[in-house]
Amino acid sequence: MTNMMSSSFSSFSCIVFVLAFCAMSLYQAEARAFFVFGDSLVDNGNNNYLVTSARADSPPYGIDYPTHRPTGRFSNGLNIPDIISEQLGMEPTLPYLASQLTGHRLLVGANFASTGVGILNDTGIQFLNIIRIGKQLEYFQQYQRRVTALIGAEQTQQLEQFQSQWPCQTMLQHISSSLVLESTITQKAFVKPGKAPQQDGSKKKATSS
């Protein structure tokens, strides 16, 4: 069973890498921002800001990262979004919950991924506090409002300064010329989804039997 799960995970990882590099070749000359949604395969540290057991903030995670320190990525080094950003010549996206995600860093995009999530809302309930897909999309809407405010308030200074990198003057242009990566399948390969707690009546019935 373990070998089968490992094989499935490896096969899926290969598929994700292939699709990611295809996306890089298509968007290399066009992408203006990068948005990441999903699970542990693409999470770059959002869970570090949450009270949850699904965190990669201790060794050996990050041992091969440039800083040789754990960053919240479930990886020994760079993860898929990092590699894509690097190949596109873009700044790496920051976790959406990071306090450093302000000013021009917002125009780079954002990573909304959270380790432990899945397509279903009850996937990963054993981790308690994670950013489920619905909440990730809510954060994306919040992100759009933040960028709209930034462009409106600093259009002259901000956009002229980064005109060579961000030749767009509206939120719609900014989003429509962006690259999006989403991953929500791998969590099931190595974490068994938790079960919702039983009702009191069910517990009593099970005890009496």
C-alpha positions, 0 to 999 in steps of 0.5 A: 500500500505504501509503495503504491501511494509513493508511486502515485505521488511520484507519478503525479509530481512528474506530471505537475513538473511537466505542466509547470515547465510547459506553462513557463515556456508559454508565459515566459514573455507575457506573465506580469504576475504569478498567483499560487493556490493549493496544498503542500506541493506549492505552499511557501510558508502561509502555514507558518502564520497559522496555529496548526500542526501542518508546518514545515518550520523546523529542520530538516526542511530548508536544508538545501534552501539558499539560507539553509533554514526552514521557510515553511516549504515542505521541501529541502530547498526550492519548490515548484513556484520558486523554480517557475519564478526563477525561470521566468526571471520574476521575483519569488512570490511571498506567502499572502499572510506575510507582513512583507507583502506590501507595495511593489511586492504585491504586483509580483503576485502572491502565494495563497497555498496552504498545506493540508487542504484538498478539494473537499472542505473536510480534507485535512480537518486534523490540522484544524487551522489551514487555509481551505480553497474557498478561503484562498479565493477570498484572500485573492479577492482581498488581494485584488482590492489591495492592488486596486488601492495601490495602483490608484494611490501610487499610479504615477510613482509606482507604475512608472517606476516598474513600467518595464516589468508591469506595463499595465494600468488597471487591475483587469490588465494586471490579472489577465496577464498573469500566470496561475498555478494550482495544486490540490491533489497531493495531500491525499497521497500522504495524509489520510483525510480526517473524519468529521466528529460523530454526534453525541447520539452516535457515540452513545450508541457505539458505547452501549453496543 
